[in-house]
Amino acid sequence: MHATTDQHDPMAHLYRGLDVEDADSAVSVILKLRGETCDIDCLYCYEKRKEVPGGARIDASQVRRLTELFSGRPLAVELHGGEPLTAGRDHVAEVLRELASQPSVVRVSMQTNGVLLNEQWLDLIDALYPRLQIGISLDGDEAGNAWRVGYDGRPVYPRVATALRLLAERGRKVGVIAAVTPTVLGRAEAVLDHLAGFEAVNAVSFVPCFDASVQGPTAAQGQRLTASRLLQRAALRGPQGPGWATTPDQYAEFVLTATVRWIGAGHFARLKLEPSVSTIRRLRGLDTGFCHFSNLKCDHVFTLYPDGRLGSCDELPWPQAQLTLLDQPFEQKAVVAAQRRLPLLNQGKALMERCTTCEYRSTCGGGCVATRWRQDQDGDQDAYCDYRMRMIDGIAALLAQPADPAGAWCRRVRPRPRTPNSMRDVASFLARWDHADANRPRMRLRTSSHGNINTVGLPGVHEADDLDPAHPQWREAIEPGVRPLVDAVTQDWRMITYDSCQGHPYPGLDLPPAERRVGILPRNRTEYARTAAALCRAVTAVTTDLPATVLVAIGRAELTCETTGRTSPVLDLALRPRPGHGWPAYFDAVDVATRAVADVLRGERPTEDGCRCPAPQSAPIDEEAAWVASQPR
């Protein structure tokens, strides 16, 4: 996190307000060069559902005013629409010259449908802003682009594919934004392979179409509807939403399937995949520039329309997201004040209050405020959280066992990072465990009601690595309450344990109670995958036999070697209090639960068998939506 983030404010880690004094943090500015004006008429276009001015254009003087407003703060600018190229080459040239002249503008990108892109446009870009990053909107293969049509109702895919081939000829690399609609469900592998087949494409971002709440058609001027608007009206089906809408669960399954293919086909070597890469970075404890996963959310994203309206993120509903007018005399402090009193932003931040106590918050980052708002309007914010957790679970499994992607579909083994979680020398510990004749010095064993601590009984008393079954003090080092679980794992499964705890209420101490757990350190990735599946099978089998106050959780974590700094994927089996029950009831029943779990573990083995969680089937195509999309144009 940034140094200015309040370490005592959980919300600050998820949603950071714009700080006038912190001029180093960048803001993102989306320039709607033509408002909603576009040369094609995608049926799901959210921009055309807004109250926006048509035909006007943002000019260079407005760009200059923006840089003055943000007082030297770094600006990441995106040329957007509608379709930005409809502004014309002369006008876009003026905007690019102004952007190039502003030292505070650190990055410029353009999102285009690619239909107008040709040699002349690329010559202009190369001459005036060669560092311009180009993004192309393309929903995968030709079938996936059924909702992207011209006003005549005809598909635009062939023209966009031509533009991508031209970009490759010019040696340019571009990113693709692809909407996940019913026309691509069940075909993630083919869609990703198709996009990866374009030489110019080095990044793909799959974005959801959570449009179940869309009930009405886009407003149209005049009495006569275009072919595209007729298609749109045919796709609106009442309470169940439009034909292009997908559910959060469908989107999660699509992303996971695409990520499996991204790894298995080797696309990761040349292609960045979102939201997978940002999820991986957060799982690794790294930052990401993707606002859905960081705390630089809507207060750090601004949108400017040609009529001078300046507001927050363009994915929020307008005009509710408007903050002020650019031509009014005001400073950055006034923008911050407008943000703090804007009802829409306050509502969005309030929806994230639930994230402050969520176990996934450090990885998820809270997601997209605009999407949360829409899901809440649809009465189903839980579905949004469920998809985020499902996606994180699956990608965490792929990181730990990339050669065995079946783990991505497991619903029981979930990431549960432990901090700190380290061992002095992991490699030496692994080698010693499997060699009974290795040297095993006697340890000083400190036993108390608060746990057993192993230390070397030498001058300077240092913490020692965990003991192993061949050590003469092994039995006395394992706390009696957790011993049945440790025995099942080490004797029946022949696995390595790196940590165990019988659980402690810590009465009279300023410490939170500790749960009963045993940590497993697999020797290699294959053993990891088999152990995770066996744990899932065991927990599935024992669930109905557990006391009502106890549940069993399987966690993915990483063990850090203090000597080398390397990490090893580990698994933790933990008995936890069931929600709605307190610690006293938990400790009353934990021994009974332990015996039940140990009995089931002894009947299982880490084998080639997978877990009991159902793998996804090829998603059925919505027949009515497919019919609408396939009609003659």
Order of alpha helices (4+ residues) and beta strands (2+ residues): beta-alpha-beta-alpha-beta-alpha-beta-alpha-beta-alpha-beta-alpha-alpha-beta-alpha-beta-beta-beta-alpha-alpha-alpha-alpha-alpha-beta-beta-alpha-beta-beta-alpha-alpha-beta-beta-alpha-beta-beta-alpha-alpha
